[in-house]
Amino acid sequence: MKRYDVILVGSGSAASQAAATLRDAGKEVAIIENWTFGGTCPQRGCDPKKMLVEGAELLARTEHMQKLGVKGSLSLDWASFKERIDEYRFSIPTSKTQHWNEMNIDLYQGEPHFIDENMIAIDGHELYASQFLIATGQTPRPLDIPGGEHAITSDDVFDLDALPPSIHIVGAGYIAFEFAHIFRRFGSDVTLLIRSHALKAFDQNVVHRLLEESKRIGITVRHDVEPKRIDGNTLTLSDDSTLEGVVLNATGRIPSIERLHLDTVGVKSDRHGVLVNEYLQTSNPNIYAAGDVANSPNPALTPFAGQEGRLAALNMLHGNTRALPERPAPTVVFSTPPIAKVGLTVEEAEAEGIAFDVKETDMSHFLTYKRINDPTAYSKLLISTEGHVIGAHLIGQHAPELINLFSFIIQNNLSHQHVKHLEVAYPTVASDISYLV
Ligand SMILES: Cc1cc2nc3c(=O)[nH]c(=O)nc-3n(C[C@H](O)[C@H](O)[C@H](O)COP(=O)(O)OP(=O)(O)OC[C@H]3O[C@@H](n4cnc5c(N)ncnc54)[C@H](O)[C@@H]3O)c2cc1C
């Protein structure tokens, strides 16, 4: 029987960081993956999605610039984008496996399950390890209506050979909004079926502006009906009306733990994932969990998966010495326009009893946005009475980069006086910051 110091289950961002940290410390490591090696982000998540977003953004930008003298029209060819995306995503397993082979990490592909706290079985093999890291991420939540299995998920979007003429998206989270905007900009008729609040974790003023802009670009946003049944290409709604076309299930993601037999080893979980303490250790001291699969306070996003993988590995190596840091999480919805946030929302700040002022700014009057004709640019900052930015909420073409500056400001606890006098290049997006705080 093969013996290892640590076996990592899953091969995404969390496992990658953990593997590097453990090998640097000289540990014998194996990785088990039940799909292709490399994880969600580069193969069916952030990266291929962002390649589609680039097209959608270019179209949006061109539309705005037509009022400033740009002539001609632009169109996006799904098949060509898909070809480039395939080139990228299909190269990931090879580059990852090569990298791990060079690091002398053993790789296993198949369906694993725990036998006991030191043993895992995979397709007839039994592997021993002193410790395990569960880093299996999340998977789309099934759409719980008759015929729900006919809906595609975000995983399947990248396999579509042709742009669907009509697509009906069920969900109200970031994946629903991003794909609604991508498909609309590429030329599909898009319906967004929203059950309750859209983008609950975001500032609702910002979300309202995004909803208005979604409608303006031709996305049909419906709050009044729910999906009832899917028969082939027909979606029946709760009012018994029907829609023809592809249905995209974007109702959320659930932890990928179904077939691991976690109960055998006393690892507890709930619907948000594997339960972990602040050191990312599960209810079994030999077994840690990191990334999207772990029910930690971090959002299910790539940078946090990587950080957690590294932190879990350090705790496995040195005992529980490093607790999860409390850091503000910058988050972006890559719609057109994008929205972004970091730090607290008004509701969160109030719940924490923090005294603060709100500063709202319509940035569309700034030259930065006049020169690209972006009428959506808006900022809402929460500034504590002690003078520190505690939350930033943005919409507009530059929101994804601007939010990183606010993340830096919040992480370093810079006072708004300090921020007002930062030396930055002009005329840039950053040079507006002194007017926002
Ligand atoms: C459409 C989409 C867009 C996204 N966009 C962004 C974005 O813009 N920015 C951002 O930060 N994040 C984004 N994310 C989230 C990001 O992809 C995840 O946060 C990140 O990939 C999590 O890394 P991980 O290592 O925890 O899990 P994963 O990368 O999901 O890796 C888990 C691996 O475990 C494997 N696995 C699952 N079950 C088992 C099992 N039983 N046995 C063995 N292996 C198993 C999986 O096949 C997978 O390879 C997006 C996700 C999606 C789906």
The ligand as a Gaussian input file, in Angstrom:
#p B3LYP/6-31G(d) Opt

LIG

0 1
 C      -18.896000      30.089000     -13.514000
 C      -17.993000      30.464000     -12.365000
 C      -17.366000      31.681000     -12.370000
 C      -16.519000      32.037000     -11.326000
 N      -15.918000      33.256000     -11.362000
 C      -15.082000      33.629000     -10.363000
 C      -14.419000      34.882000     -10.417000
 O      -14.607000      35.677000     -11.339000
 N      -13.555000      35.184000      -9.415000
 C      -13.325000      34.327000      -8.371000
 O      -12.520000      34.646000      -7.499000
 N      -13.947000      33.130000      -8.299000
 C      -14.828000      32.769000      -9.276000
 N      -15.450000      31.542000      -9.226000
 C      -15.229000      30.681000      -8.043000
 C      -13.923000      29.919000      -8.149000
 O      -13.909000      29.169000      -9.317000
 C      -13.773000      29.040000      -6.912000
 O      -13.852000      29.835000      -5.752000
 C      -12.454000      28.282000      -6.880000
 O      -12.286000      27.531000      -8.042000
 C      -12.417000      27.368000      -5.643000
 O      -11.257000      26.607000      -5.621000
 P      -11.230000      25.229000      -4.819000
 O       -9.850000      24.730000      -4.904000
 O      -11.857000      25.399000      -3.497000
 O      -12.222000      24.287000      -5.627000
 P      -12.196000      23.856000      -7.158000
 O      -11.374000      24.741000      -7.996000
 O      -13.618000      23.664000      -7.517000
 O      -11.442000      22.462000      -7.117000
 C      -12.038000      21.325000      -6.576000
 C      -11.611000      20.120000      -7.381000
 O      -12.032000      18.943000      -6.697000
 C      -12.557000      18.023000      -7.644000
 N      -13.501000      17.146000      -6.939000
 C      -14.797000      17.358000      -6.618000
 N      -15.284000      16.304000      -5.963000
 C      -14.283000      15.408000      -5.836000
 C      -14.166000      14.129000      -5.263000
 N      -15.213000      13.555000      -4.656000
 N      -12.986000      13.502000      -5.342000
 C      -11.911000      14.072000      -5.956000
 N      -11.967000      15.276000      -6.528000
 C      -13.130000      15.954000      -6.467000
 C      -13.222000      18.909000      -8.678000
 O      -13.349000      18.220000      -9.918000
 C      -12.258000      20.072000      -8.754000
 O      -11.246000      19.868000      -9.720000
 C      -16.286000      31.130000     -10.261000
 C      -16.916000      29.890000     -10.255000
 C      -17.758000      29.556000     -11.283000
 C      -18.426000      28.203000     -11.270000

